[in-house]
């Protein structure tokens, strides 16, 4: 995983269950449970998800709220700007602690608009104080293999 951070004691650590729910080449269940500093932003979460499933950081991404992962679900954008060049800068201003609670909505992360890798992000209740000497974000549970972002095609 990428660079971790030692966290100050007044920070709260969130636990997220991140499940890959859709993707062009998704074949098996892929769930990662991570602990992450509440003060990190959505660009940090993007990088963390990329790292924990071993994807390349080579495509645009977005975060949105919805009731389900269905392609037909009504999506609520977290940013108002449609300028794709500026989106990452806007996501960098949204801290994880400012998103929750979500009510009935769930947070989704969409990566690579062609292959539509979609991850459902669920926060567990509450938070905890950081453990001394632990670097966050960190994976605390992994279920299933990493999705294969670019399968090798046989001729």
Phi, psi and omega per residue, in radians:
X1 nan 2.784 -3.098
X2 -1.167 -2.776 -3.059
X3 -1.151 2.315 3.056
X4 -1.782 2.901 -3.106
X5 -2.250 2.392 2.959
X6 -1.378 2.372 -2.991
X7 -1.872 2.476 3.068
X8 -1.234 2.726 -2.999
X9 -1.231 -0.337 -3.129
X10 -1.467 -0.065 3.138
X11 -1.439 2.638 3.065
X12 -1.842 2.439 3.109
X13 -1.762 2.180 3.057
X14 -1.602 2.642 3.005
X15 -1.999 2.202 3.132
X16 -2.043 2.444 2.961
X17 -1.796 1.997 -3.062
X18 -1.963 2.032 -3.112
X19 -2.074 2.264 3.031
X20 -1.331 1.957 -3.052
X21 -1.798 -0.228 3.136
X22 -2.812 2.607 3.069
X23 3.086 2.612 -3.058
X24 -0.937 -0.631 -3.058
X25 -2.042 0.335 -3.121
X26 -1.209 2.175 -3.119
X27 -2.110 -0.533 -3.055
X28 -2.283 2.808 3.074
X29 -1.041 2.349 3.073
X30 -2.387 1.910 3.109
X31 -2.230 2.338 3.039
X32 -2.206 2.271 3.048
X33 -1.828 2.150 -3.092
X34 -2.158 2.740 2.939
X35 -1.971 2.361 -3.032
X36 -2.572 2.557 3.119
X37 -1.131 2.264 3.138
X38 -1.034 -0.397 -3.107
X39 -1.477 -0.083 3.108
X40 -1.279 2.744 -3.094
X41 -1.822 -3.141 -3.085
X42 -1.187 -0.462 3.056
X43 -1.211 -0.672 3.055
X44 -1.095 -0.738 3.125
X45 -1.130 -0.710 3.054
X46 -0.957 -0.891 -3.129
X47 -1.097 -0.673 3.122
X48 -1.127 -0.803 3.128
X49 -1.077 -0.768 3.104
X50 -0.989 -0.775 -3.109
X51 -1.175 -0.750 -3.034
X52 -1.300 -0.262 3.055
X53 -1.968 0.131 3.098
X54 1.007 0.788 3.044
X55 -1.655 2.765 3.019
X56 -1.470 2.559 -3.137
X57 -1.501 0.970 -2.921
X58 -2.037 0.295 3.132
X59 -2.501 2.784 3.044
X60 -1.156 2.847 -3.111
X61 -2.572 2.900 3.008
X62 -2.654 2.801 3.004
X63 -2.076 2.505 3.095
X64 -2.651 2.901 3.076
X65 -1.884 2.513 3.085
X66 -2.804 2.906 3.083
X67 -1.427 -0.407 -3.123
X68 -2.694 2.995 3.131
X69 -1.513 0.029 -3.132
X70 -0.996 2.426 3.093
X71 -1.065 -0.328 -3.107
X72 -1.692 -0.043 3.141
X73 -1.141 2.524 3.072
X74 -1.233 2.146 -3.114
X75 -1.774 2.430 3.080
X76 -1.976 1.999 -3.132
X77 -1.223 2.555 3.101
X78 -1.516 -0.202 3.108
X79 -2.266 2.664 -3.094
X80 -1.595 -0.252 -3.010
X81 -1.473 2.220 3.089
X82 -1.600 -0.019 3.131
X83 -1.323 1.848 -3.052
X84 -1.056 -0.549 -3.132
X85 -1.162 -0.470 -3.083
X86 -1.703 -0.133 -3.033
X87 -1.043 -0.784 -3.106
X88 -1.054 -0.688 3.091
X89 -1.090 -0.641 3.100
X90 -1.224 -0.712 3.101
X91 -1.129 -0.510 3.125
X92 -1.204 -0.293 -3.141
X93 -1.604 -0.146 -3.094
X94 -1.724 1.926 3.133
X95 -1.449 2.591 3.137
X96 -1.013 -0.708 -3.110
X97 -1.124 -0.354 -3.130
X98 -1.514 -0.176 -3.111
X99 -1.533 -0.600 -3.001
X100 -1.702 2.565 0.076
X101 -1.402 2.710 -3.109
X102 -1.747 -0.150 -3.049
X103 1.235 -2.270 -3.106
X104 -1.501 -0.164 -3.135
X105 -1.384 2.815 3.040
X106 -2.150 2.693 3.087
X107 -1.579 2.334 3.098
X108 -2.163 2.571 3.093
X109 -2.114 2.126 3.122
X110 -1.970 2.177 -3.111
X111 -2.193 2.348 3.116
X112 1.164 1.628 -3.035
X113 -1.176 -0.237 3.040
X114 -1.422 -0.877 -3.118
X115 -1.515 -0.215 3.035
X116 0.933 0.873 3.044
X117 -1.203 2.037 -3.060
X118 -2.116 2.252 -3.117
X119 -2.103 2.258 3.055
X120 -1.620 2.257 -3.050
X121 -2.028 2.010 3.130
X122 -2.027 2.245 3.103
X123 -1.580 2.365 3.033
X124 -1.321 2.863 -3.124
X125 -1.156 2.522 3.060
X126 1.180 -2.823 3.124
X127 -2.743 -3.095 3.131
X128 -2.485 2.881 3.043
X129 -1.345 2.582 3.109
X130 -1.152 2.591 3.085
X131 -1.498 2.432 -3.132
X132 -1.035 2.337 3.065
X133 1.378 -0.024 -3.138
X134 -1.612 2.402 3.076
X135 -1.686 2.309 3.115
X136 -2.038 2.587 0.049
X137 -1.295 2.732 3.098
X138 -2.553 2.640 3.076
X139 -1.503 2.267 3.103
X140 -1.936 -0.233 3.075
X141 -2.759 2.438 3.083
X142 -2.294 2.197 3.104
X143 -2.077 2.113 3.122
X144 1.440 2.890 3.138
X145 -1.352 2.884 3.012
X146 -1.128 2.468 3.018
X147 -1.116 2.631 3.102
X148 -1.554 1.847 -3.075
X149 -1.105 -0.776 -3.137
X150 -2.265 1.641 -3.132
X151 -1.126 2.647 3.065
X152 -1.503 2.117 -3.099
X153 -1.635 2.312 3.076
X154 -1.500 2.482 3.132
X155 -1.424 nan nan
